[in-house]
Amino acid sequence: MVVVPSPSDAAGSGAGVWSAGSSRARSFDSAAAQYADSRPSYPPALLDALEDLGGRPLAGAHVVDAGAGTGIATALLHRRGAHVVAVEPGEEMARELRRRVPGIPVLRGDGNALPLAGACADMVTYAQAWHWTDPPRAVPEAWRVLRPGGVLALWWNEDALDIPWIAAQKGRIARHFGGDPSPRPRAEAGQLRRAFQGVENVPPYAHRRLRWSRTMTVDQHLANVGSHSIFLVSGEHAKAFLAEERARLLSLFPEGRVEEVYDVLLIVVPRP
Ligand SMILES: C[S@@+](CC[C@H](N)C(=O)[O-])C[C@H]1O[C@@H](n2cnc3c(N)ncnc32)[C@H](O)[C@@H]1O
């Protein structure tokens, strides 16, 4: 893969149309180690689905993992045999990635202006990061760096809102931060449309939803919750919520462990 260095570290040239603004997009840098330690990874079935919908094995594929953060997805792609280049705007997130996934090229850069040459990749992936881009700019960027036959793949771990304690917690978070206090599973068609809001001529794409879970201590779970951008930009307001939430969860789960249940939504779009 031909890697063209970023002209500058001036990543983050604009907030995504569905992001909450650049301070939240950059907030992860303040908690990079916490992010890496507590955020969920992705199940092996996700990588199988990516190979299936992407129409090629990951082994030997040239993959640009954009919004790579601390490298949670980067490491999985690398372990499957892909030649991965990570792109990440945040300095501390990139530093953590270099520490945790040594040997992977990491470029400071932004999905809206990828620091890469044209037609250099078989896949551009965004794990839990596409919503921070501006799709009308990020989609053409993906097409530019993809080779003919390449695919853009987006995925997110979504909370399973049919699990009562998860829906109840999500409601409390929304209430605390002034959002919709009765979260419902989102309609899939709307979710898919939203991913490409403002983009003209999106090629027909495929998607899959995969359920998985992990069991962890209440404190690990709360570290994960607290690593979300709304918490990272909310200081004491967030700390107060997390302290109350800890007491509530420990009374609900006296053994001190919770099962986080996720539905990974994967969207794979072929380069036109
Ligand atoms: C929720 S983290 C996801 C990290 C990683 N991909 C994972 O699976 O854990 C979102 C990442 O997107 C990065 N980001 C923010 N704005 C971005 C943009 N415009 N283009 C690419 N990445 C961006 C953030 O710095 C952060 O590291």
The ligand as an SDF file (V2000), in Angstrom:
LIG
                    3D

 27 29  0  0  0  0  0  0  0  0999 V2000
  -15.5700    5.5780   19.3160 C   0  0  0  0  0  0  0  0  0  0  0  0
  -13.9020    5.7040   18.7350 S   0  0  0  0  0  0  0  0  0  0  0  0
  -13.6990    4.2050   17.7780 C   0  0  0  0  0  0  0  0  0  0  0  0
  -12.2750    3.6970   17.8350 C   0  0  0  0  0  0  0  0  0  0  0  0
  -12.0230    2.3200   17.2180 C   0  0  0  0  0  0  0  0  0  0  0  0
  -12.2700    2.2850   15.8040 N   0  0  0  0  0  0  0  0  0  0  0  0
  -12.7810    1.2260   17.9240 C   0  0  0  0  0  0  0  0  0  0  0  0
  -13.3760    0.3860   17.2550 O   0  0  0  0  0  0  0  0  0  0  0  0
  -12.7410    1.1890   19.1570 O   0  0  0  0  0  0  0  0  0  0  0  0
  -14.0690    6.9300   17.5070 C   0  0  0  0  0  0  0  0  0  0  0  0
  -12.7330    7.4150   16.9690 C   0  0  0  0  0  0  0  0  0  0  0  0
  -12.9930    8.2340   15.8320 O   0  0  0  0  0  0  0  0  0  0  0  0
  -12.0490    9.2890   15.8450 C   0  0  0  0  0  0  0  0  0  0  0  0
  -12.5810   10.3890   15.0170 N   0  0  0  0  0  0  0  0  0  0  0  0
  -13.2020   11.5260   15.3890 C   0  0  0  0  0  0  0  0  0  0  0  0
  -13.4980   12.2710   14.3080 N   0  0  0  0  0  0  0  0  0  0  0  0
  -13.0620   11.5830   13.2250 C   0  0  0  0  0  0  0  0  0  0  0  0
  -13.0670   11.8400   11.8190 C   0  0  0  0  0  0  0  0  0  0  0  0
  -13.6040   12.9520   11.2960 N   0  0  0  0  0  0  0  0  0  0  0  0
  -12.5160   10.9280   11.0010 N   0  0  0  0  0  0  0  0  0  0  0  0
  -11.9890    9.7930   11.4950 C   0  0  0  0  0  0  0  0  0  0  0  0
  -11.9520    9.4990   12.8130 N   0  0  0  0  0  0  0  0  0  0  0  0
  -12.4850   10.3840   13.6700 C   0  0  0  0  0  0  0  0  0  0  0  0
  -11.8930    9.6250   17.3210 C   0  0  0  0  0  0  0  0  0  0  0  0
  -10.6830   10.3080   17.5640 O   0  0  0  0  0  0  0  0  0  0  0  0
  -11.9530    8.2410   17.9520 C   0  0  0  0  0  0  0  0  0  0  0  0
  -10.6760    7.6870   18.1250 O   0  0  0  0  0  0  0  0  0  0  0  0
  1  2  1  0
  2  3  1  0
  2 10  1  0
  3  4  1  0
  4  5  1  0
  5  6  1  0
  5  7  1  0
  7  8  2  0
  7  9  1  0
 10 11  1  0
 11 12  1  0
 11 26  1  0
 12 13  1  0
 13 14  1  0
 13 24  1  0
 14 15  1  0
 14 23  1  0
 15 16  2  0
 16 17  1  0
 17 18  1  0
 17 23  2  0
 18 19  1  0
 18 20  2  0
 20 21  1  0
 21 22  2  0
 22 23  1  0
 24 25  1  0
 24 26  1  0
 26 27  1  0
M  CHG  2   2   1   9  -1
M  END
$$$$
